[in-house]
Amino acid sequence: MTTPDAAAGSALGAAAARLRVAVPSVADRVAAELRLQLAEGLLLPGARLTESTIAEDLGVSRNTVREAFAELAAERLVVRHPNRGVFVASLEAGDIHDVYTVRRAIEVSAIRGGGSPERVAAVRAAVEEGKAAAAANDEEGLGSANQHFHGAIVALAGSRRLDTIMSQVLAEMRLFFHKATVDAHFYRGYLPDNEEICTALEAGDLDRAGALLLAYLNRSEERQAAVHGE
């Protein structure tokens, strides 16, 4: 027969186990930081990533960085070349359709579901961030603002799992966009679309917002496929 003390101890043990699972490891946090740097355009395709340098910069062990590299390699964001090291991935043209398929599934669904006023305001803030960057002729800032816009759209759903998926997708997208940004004004073309989509979202016209976003993603895929020669 189980005593109350034993039952309580078992319950506490189970709760502790759940907490251990829920709290990200240091390696997970390092991977998240590197993923963010990729999404922000700070790490370029083909760049060599050095364990010792990253470990020192982030104040972690080299073994932790190695674990983070393994996580990012599984996501195809970095590649390990024997006897050469770890490098930021250069994605293939064939990856484009797959990435956009994911984007259509999660971004359009998220915007059609709407969101809290605070989450809608975050979408607007990303649009205004883009306008400010354009006014300052800050092309890199424009790129980051565009990433923030799409991240905020997925955040409308209020799902940590979708946010995690989108963080990987945004990192992959920035790797694609590096080639497209040979055109210095590449990101400016997206500003009117972002404004129109955001305005429909703010008006509560979610079907229109979803349709606009879907058309936007389809055009963006066609543009990327042309840039990458697919």
ABEGO torsion letter per residue (X at the ends): XBBAAAAAAAAAAAAAAAAAAABBBAAAAAAAAAAAAAAAGABBBGBBBBAAAAAAAAGBBAAAAAAAAAAAAAAGABBBBBGAEBBBBBBBAAAAAAAAAAAAAAAAAAAAAEBBAAAAAAAAAAAAAAAAAAAAGBAAAAAAAAAAAAAAAAAAAGBAAAAAAAAAAAAAAAAAAAAAAABAAAAAAAAAAAAAAAAAAAAGBAAAAAAAAAAAAAAAAAAAAAAAGX
